[in-house]
Amino acid sequence: MQAGLWQVRESVLLFRDGARLPEIDLFTGRDDLPLTPASSEFSVAKGAMAICLQWIWLPLVLGALLASSPWDYSPFPIAFGIMVVLKIVAFFHRGHVVSARLRWAVASQLEKKKRGRFRLRVAVACSGIAVCLVTALIGPLDIRLFGFCVMTLSLICVVAMGQWPNKLECSGERDGWFTLKGIPKTGLQALASRQSEANRELMESTPLMRMRKVHAFRGYQAPLRDLLGMSWKSPLLVLIIALMKLTRSKRLVRDRFHWSEATKLDEKNWDSELLKLRDEWLALQGDSEWKFLSAGWIDAPSGDTLTQCFTYVSEDGKQSMLGAVVRVATAHTSGVIGEVTFRSWRPDGTLRLTSNQRVQRPLPEGFDLTVVGGGLAEVFNAHQNAIAEEDIEALGFPEAWDSRMSEEAEWRRRCLEEAGVYGPVREEAFPERPAI
């Protein structure tokens, strides 16, 4: 059976590894909305691995029950021991996991609602568990029972909220076909109306392949603060990412396309958020004249990230403004990141950067970066203040600026490769991507 096929059957979607769904919103079935590319690798555990994962929550409930009992002993060593046993069994059966990657599209305006639901589930679960642990430590049986009841109720609410729409879950695999649940009826109907044509085209045509430069990003080698991004205020996420770094988890390793794989972007295909950023920038310029240099886009080998950006250069050639919108969408997370970065080169070849986003570290020697909170106006004013007393080189437009920005991108890539954050550049064959 050829890879990449998919079909709608009853209330689920069956797909094979590498399937790409039509360009419609998976949750509404509409194709007239701004869409974000999404991708996830769904895994299904089998045998002993599946049993361990299914019952991994047992130590938590057992510990709460023992904490509520009248006997005077600590239940946590017992619960911890059971969890260790389940973890060991799962480790030795880790090969009993099959995976498949699916690519689809999701409407941009649904992302915020989806993130809010996920955060609500995490908050409810953490609150219930915290109440149970506190009551288990402070006292009498009736208090312990109350804490256990609160935790049980919170976990029931979490499970119930997990059944809300817009939650994709791979429930099984058979003969290479994976079963995906959670797609609303409207999305399934839209897919069903297109499946025959899409699969026929897949069977009759040979996908065009071309070689592209790619390199690994080893997240466990990067600074923890850079990995967390805007989520550094979440204690739970800090702990999880820190443990993944210590264990050099493969989940922190993923491929990225080389910067030279970026493609020119026509204005008619600009992201709506990128257009808003451009309009805000044009309004902020006032009487000053900034020249449009370029616009481009680049995706990710996994298909879950799409970056669009534009660049303007000041009339005197001493500074540039880059605006970018990064959209990330998987089965579990989705979001959009807006970036504004101003750069100016000094005659000695060093660089002054002012941005509202952190840049992947370590930075090459001679890169002076200032991260500024706030919006476009705040970043712009901060950069003007930073270069006011400096000797800034005026670069020719557009050739000198194009050349210097390419040199900067390669300079940064080599620095990250030397630090072990990036792997060496290699070439791999990828299906020809659709034009934007």
N, C-alpha and C positions, 0 to 999 in steps of 0.2 A: 504494500500500500504506500502510495507516494506521501512524503512528508508535506505538511502545510495545508492539508485538507481540513475542512470543518463542516459541521452539519447541525441543524436544529432538530431536536427530537423531544417531543412533548414539552416539558417546561425547563429543559436544560440545553446547554450547548456542548456538543462533543467536538473535540479538536485534536489534531496531531501536532507534534513538535514543529515549531516554525510557522504555524498558521498566522496569517494576517487577515483580519476582518476588514470589511469595506469601510470607507471613510464616512461613517455616520456616528452620531453619539450613541454609545452602547446602552445608555439608560433611558433615552427618550425616543430613539430611532430617527431623529431629525438629522438632516444633512445641511441645513441652512444656518447653523450656528457656528461661531468660532470654535474650532476644535483643537485640542491638545493631544499630541501623540502619546500613547500609553503602552507600557510593556511590563510584563512580569514573568518570572520563571516560577511556575507552580510545581510543587513537590508533593508526592504522595508516598507515605511510608507503608511498608508491607511487613507481614510476619510479626516477630517479636518487637521490632521497632515501632510498629503501629500500636501495639498493645501498651508499650511503655509511654508513648506520647499521649495515648488516650487516658491513662491513669496517672499522669505526672502531677495532677492537681490533688491526688489523694493525700499526700503528706500534710498539705495545708489544712484540709478538713479534719484529718485524724488528729493533728496537733490541737486544733480548736476544740474538738470533742474531749480530748484528754485534759486540756486546760480547764474545761468546765466541770470536770469530775471532782468528787470530794476527796480523792486520794492526794496525799501531799508529796508530789514529785513533779519534776519538770518534764513536760511532754516533748519539748523541742529536740532533745537528742534522738528520741525515737523517730520523730518525723523526719529529721535530717538524715538518719540512717536509711530510711525507706527511700528517700529521694536519691541518695547516693547509689543504692542498689539499682534503682530504675535507670539512673544515668549511666552506670557501668554497662548494663544490659543493652541500652540504646547505643552506646559507643561501639560495642563489639558487633552490633548488627547495623551499623551505619550504612553499609553497602546496600541494604534493603530499602532504598529510596530511589524512586524514578522521578524524573523531572521533564518538563516540557515548557517551551516559551511561547507565549501568545502575545500578539500585538493588536491593538485596537485604538479607538479614539474616544475622547470624552469632552463634553462641552465645558468650556472654561468657567462659566458661571456656577457650575455645580461643585467646583473644587472646595470653595469655602465652606459650604454646607457639610461636605463629607469630612473635612478636617475637624469641624466643630463636633460632629457626632463621635468621632474617635476620641477626642479629648474628654468629652463627657463620660464615655465608658471608662477611660483610665481613671478619671477623678472619682467616679462612684466606686470602682473596685478598690482603689487605694484607701479611700475613706473607710469602707467596711472592714478591710483587713487591719487598718490601724486601730480602729475601735476594739476589735477582737483582741489584738495583742496587748493593748493597754489594760483592758479589763482583766485579761488573764494574769497580768503581773501584779495587779493591785489588790486582788482580794477574794471576797466571799463567793460562795457558789452561785448565789442569785445574780451577782454582778457578772460572773463569767458566763452564765447562761444568756444574759442580756447581750453581752458582746458577741457571742456566737450567733444569736438570732439576727443581730444587725449585719454581721458579715454574710450570713446565708442569704438574707434578703438582698443585700447589695450584689452578690454574685448572680442571683436570679435575675435581677434587673439588667446586669451586664449581658447575660445570655439573651434576654428578651430584646435588648437594644441591638444585639448582633443580628437579629432577624429582620431589622429594618431594610428597606431597599438600598441599592447602591453598594452592597457588600458582596464581593466576588469570592467564591470559595471553591476550591478543587476538591471534590469529594471522593474521587476514585479513578482507577486506571484499569483498562482491560484491552489486551491485544493492541497496545499502542494508542488507544483512544482515551483521552482524558475527559472527565465529566466536570463541567463548570456550572455552578449554581449561583444564583443571586442576580441574574439579569432580569429586569422587569419584563412584563408581557409585551409592552410596546417595542422594546428593543429586540426581543426575540422575533416578533412579527416582521420587523423591518429586515432583520437578518435572513429570515426564512424566504422572503420575497426575492432575495438576491443570491441565495446560496448556489442554485443550479448554474447560473451564469458565471459566478466567481470561480467555482470549482472546475467548470468546464474550461475556462481560460487557463487555469493553473495546470490542468492535465494536458492541454493542447500546446502550451507554450513552454519554452525553456527560458527560465529567468536570466536576464542579462547580468553578468557578473563583471566586476572590475576590481583591480587591485587598489587598496587604500592603505595609507600609513596609519598605524595604530600603536599604542603603547599602554602598558599596565599602569594603573594608579594604585599604589600600595598604601592604603589608608592607615595601616598600623604604624607606618613610618612617619606619618604626618603629625604635627602637634595636635593635642587633644582639642584645644580651643578652635582650631581651624575646622576640625571635623564636626564640632557641635554647631558652628555657625550661630544663628539666632536662637538656638535651643539650649544655650549654655545655662539658662536659669532653671532648667528642669533637673532636679537631683537624680531622679530615676534614670533619665537618659544619660546623664554624666556617668553614673555607675555602670550602666550597660556598655557604653562605648569604651570606658576605661578597661573593663574586663576583656572586651574584644581586642583591644590593643595589646594587652598583656599576653593573651593567648595567640596573637597574630592570626586572628580569625580570617578565614577566606571570604567572609561576608564583607570585609573591608577592602577587598581587592576587586577591581573591575577595570575593564578596558576603556580607553578614551581614544578618540581620533586625534591625530596630529593636527596642530593648529593650521597647517597648510591645506587641510581638507575642507576648510570653510569655503562657501560658495556665495557668489553675489546674489543679492536679494532685491527683487523688483518692489517698488513702493506699493503697488496694488496688492501685494501679498504680505504686507507688514502686519504683525500682531496688533490687536486693538490697543493693548497696553503700551506697545512701542510707539504707536501713533500719538497716544496721549502724552507720553514723555517728550516726543519731538515737538508737539504743539506747545507744551509748557516751556521748552527750551527756546523756541522761537519768540514767545512772548517775553521771556526774560532778557533776551539780547538787547532790546531797546534800540538805541541808535547805532550800536556797534554792528559790524558786518563780519559774520562768520561764514565760511565757505563749506559746502557739503563735500565731504571727501569720499565716503563709501558706505555701503550697507551690506551686511552678509548674514549668513546663518550656518550653523553646524549642528549636527545631531550627535547621538551616541551609538556605539555598536549594539547596545542592548535595546535601543529604540525607545527608552523611557524619558529621554531628555532632549529638549530642543531649545537652542539659544539663537536669538536674533539680536542684531546690534547695528548701530549707525555711528558715524564719526563726523564731527565738524571741526574745522581748523580756523583759528582766529585770523583776521586780516593781516596782522603783522607776522604770522607764521610762528609765534612763540608759544602757543599752547593749543591743545586739542581737547575736545570733549567727546567722550564715548558714552552712549546710552545703550543699555542692554536689558533684555527681558529673558529670563531663563524659566522655562516651564518643565516641571517634573511630574510625572503621573505614573503610578503603578497600581496594583490591586489594593494596596494598603495605605499608600500615602499619595498626596498630590499637593501641588503648590506652585506659586509663581514668585520669582525673585527679581526685583528691579535693581539695576546697578547704574551708578553715575560715577565716572572717573575722569578727572582732568589730569593731564600730563604735560610737563615742560622739560626740555632737554637743556643741560648746561653745556658750555663749550668744551669741557673736559670729558664729555661722554656720559656723565652721570645723569640721573633722572629724578625729577620731583613729581610725585604722585599724590593726588588727593581724591579720596573715594569714600562712598558711604558703605562699602563692603570690604571685608577682610580679604586679602590676597593670599593665595596658597604660599606657605612658607616652607623652607627658608628662601629669602629673597637674595638675589645676587648683590655683591658688594657694589655700592654706588646707587642703590635704589632707596630713595627716601620716601616712605609712605606715611601719610597721615589719614587716619580713618575718622570721619566726621559723621556724627549723628544728625538726623534731620533730612530735609528734602533737597531738591535740586538747588534752590537758592542758597541754602546754607553751605553746601559743598562748593559751589561756585565762589562765594565770598571768601571761604577759607583758603581756597587755592590762590585767589588774587592777593590776599594778605601774605601768603607763604612766599610768593615769587616777587613781591614788591621790592625787596631789598637784594634780590639775587641777580646775577648776570645770566640771562637766558638767551640761548641761541635761537636765531630766526631760521627756520627751515623752509626750503622752497616748496611751493604747492604745485602739483600734488606729488611729484616723483620722490622728493626727499622725505616727505612724511610717510609715504607708502614704504619706502625702503627702511626707514628708521623703526617703524612699528613692526615690520617683519623681523628685523634684527633683535628688537626687544623680546618678541615672543620666543625666538629660538634661544636667546640668552637665558630667559627664565626656565625654559624646558631643560636646557643642559644643566643648570644649577640644581633643579629638582631631581634630575637623573643621577647626578653625582652624590646627592644626599640620600639616594635610595627610595625616594618617594615615587618617582617615575621609573618604569622599566625602559629598556632599550627600544628604539623604534624598529618596528618590523612591518612587513607588508602582508596583508591577507586579502582574500577575495571576498567581496560582499555583494549582495544583490544590488543592482542599480536602484538608487533611491528615487522616489518621485520628486519631480521638480516643484519648487516653491516660488 
